[in-house]
Amino acid sequence: MTPAARLQAAIEIVDAVIGAARAGGAAADTLIQRYFRERRYAGSKDRRAVRELVYAAIRRAGEVPASGRAALMGLAADRPELRVLFDGSAHGPAPIGAGDVGAPASALPAWLAEKLSVHLDRSEFPALLERAPLDLRANRLKTDRDTLLAALPGARAGEHGLDAFRLPEGTQVDLLPEWQQGLFEIQDEGSQLIVQACGAQPRMVAVDLCAGAGGKTLALAAAMRNEGRLIACDVDRGRLAGLAPRAERAGAMIEQRLLDGGRERGGLADLIGAADLVLVDAPCSGSGTWRRNPEARWRLTPATLERLTKLQAQVLAIGADCVKPGGTLVYATCSLLPEEGPVQIDRFLGLHADFRADALAFGCRSGEGVMLTPAQDGTDGFFVARLLRA
Ligand SMILES: C[S@@+](CC[C@H](N)C(=O)[O-])C[C@H]1O[C@@H](n2cnc3c(N)ncnc32)[C@H](O)[C@@H]1O
């Protein structure tokens, strides 16, 4: 592909990303793969170059751009070498005309910037979109971090926690024998800190209420050394189905429970008031993970956010019911929006006099919990609160 043809490909893909963001369609990564599946002539260098352009254009435009062309013209305003590629060549984009307007540069949509700035300094916004490092967690059920640091070229210790380490960007983790043997997991250091906040111990009864495919459940199993009961719940059959193969690879003992959405308490009857620990890793906007999927900030709407905050309050209340007296409830979201974090916890504590917030030794204070941010902590953005039941 010529450089101009790569640019045209990026324009077409960003068009698809914009359409998907408006219509709730596929993620950018999926759309890129789909595009190239139909264009087998594109080589790996072409694919890499187009992908870089697509993500650079998405990161640069906080508001949804009018079109892929506008997004890439905006990018070209910062990169003169792209501007000359709007040359009208056979597979390239048409020349930029007098009326053509590039998308303006900004980090975030204005309505989200306003909400986030309540708790987050605007100087931190660019870091919300910077590329994330490749964070991993040594699986203590099978090994320890020092052994992996010695075995894996380029590995270096992470900043948070005893198990965290990093590998050079671009490492094909799933091809490494150590990964295939379940010696480590891919996991953002912020997620590892959330598990640390749980204080899971062997012989506990622990419930991971919103387990998904079990990223944090696996870390809980390691902290519990596979002793006690660890129950992974979710309402999404597909997501929960991802856990079994991961648990097997990691050597983790985890019970699984598929809950009926809206009737969760029925499926949890035996656990009401019975758990030492409940983790509620609640469904959220994912505003803390925009560095991994920057087009998600184009998808979020006030109505979606409202629906999510209602759901968070519901799952938090369900999780609270499972905690036994003296037990711990940990609430987390990968979001830095106040309504998904401190506001949620204030409301919960107002309704549940038998719970009180406990201090956490990391992050930056945010209401009755803490937040972790890409700029301050080098992690995805998270809110986490640890609540103790009297
Ligand atoms: C942030 S994700 C969990 C990520 C997971 N804990 C991890 O570490 O990879 C939130 C999960 O909550 C689940 N969920 C949504 N509504 C729920 C409900 N009412 N009860 C339990 N889980 C729910 C979603 O299906 C989703 O898998």
The ligand as an SDF file (V2000), in Angstrom:
LIG
                    3D

 27 29  0  0  0  0  0  0  0  0999 V2000
  -16.0670   -4.3790   35.4490 C   0  0  0  0  0  0  0  0  0  0  0  0
  -16.7310   -5.8590   34.8630 S   0  0  0  0  0  0  0  0  0  0  0  0
  -15.9030   -7.0640   35.8470 C   0  0  0  0  0  0  0  0  0  0  0  0
  -14.4710   -7.2920   35.5180 C   0  0  0  0  0  0  0  0  0  0  0  0
  -13.8480   -8.4360   36.2710 C   0  0  0  0  0  0  0  0  0  0  0  0
  -14.1000   -8.3650   37.7000 N   0  0  0  0  0  0  0  0  0  0  0  0
  -12.3500   -8.5150   36.0240 C   0  0  0  0  0  0  0  0  0  0  0  0
  -11.5530   -8.2610   36.9350 O   0  0  0  0  0  0  0  0  0  0  0  0
  -11.9720   -8.8460   34.8960 O   0  0  0  0  0  0  0  0  0  0  0  0
  -18.3400   -5.8650   35.5340 C   0  0  0  0  0  0  0  0  0  0  0  0
  -19.0820   -7.1620   35.4220 C   0  0  0  0  0  0  0  0  0  0  0  0
  -20.3180   -7.0130   36.1230 O   0  0  0  0  0  0  0  0  0  0  0  0
  -21.2430   -7.8820   35.5180 C   0  0  0  0  0  0  0  0  0  0  0  0
  -22.5980   -7.5400   35.9780 N   0  0  0  0  0  0  0  0  0  0  0  0
  -23.4840   -6.6690   35.4620 C   0  0  0  0  0  0  0  0  0  0  0  0
  -24.6230   -6.6710   36.1680 N   0  0  0  0  0  0  0  0  0  0  0  0
  -24.4650   -7.5590   37.1710 C   0  0  0  0  0  0  0  0  0  0  0  0
  -25.3020   -8.0300   38.2260 C   0  0  0  0  0  0  0  0  0  0  0  0
  -26.5230   -7.5570   38.3760 N   0  0  0  0  0  0  0  0  0  0  0  0
  -24.8120   -8.9500   39.0620 N   0  0  0  0  0  0  0  0  0  0  0  0
  -23.5660   -9.4490   38.8980 C   0  0  0  0  0  0  0  0  0  0  0  0
  -22.7220   -9.0500   37.9030 N   0  0  0  0  0  0  0  0  0  0  0  0
  -23.1720   -8.1200   37.0560 C   0  0  0  0  0  0  0  0  0  0  0  0
  -20.9750   -7.6950   34.0400 C   0  0  0  0  0  0  0  0  0  0  0  0
  -21.4800   -8.7760   33.2960 O   0  0  0  0  0  0  0  0  0  0  0  0
  -19.4530   -7.5910   34.0170 C   0  0  0  0  0  0  0  0  0  0  0  0
  -18.8730   -8.8270   33.7330 O   0  0  0  0  0  0  0  0  0  0  0  0
  1  2  1  0
  2  3  1  0
  2 10  1  0
  3  4  1  0
  4  5  1  0
  5  6  1  0
  5  7  1  0
  7  8  2  0
  7  9  1  0
 10 11  1  0
 11 12  1  0
 11 26  1  0
 12 13  1  0
 13 14  1  0
 13 24  1  0
 14 15  1  0
 14 23  1  0
 15 16  2  0
 16 17  1  0
 17 18  1  0
 17 23  2  0
 18 19  1  0
 18 20  2  0
 20 21  1  0
 21 22  2  0
 22 23  1  0
 24 25  1  0
 24 26  1  0
 26 27  1  0
M  CHG  2   2   1   9  -1
M  END
$$$$
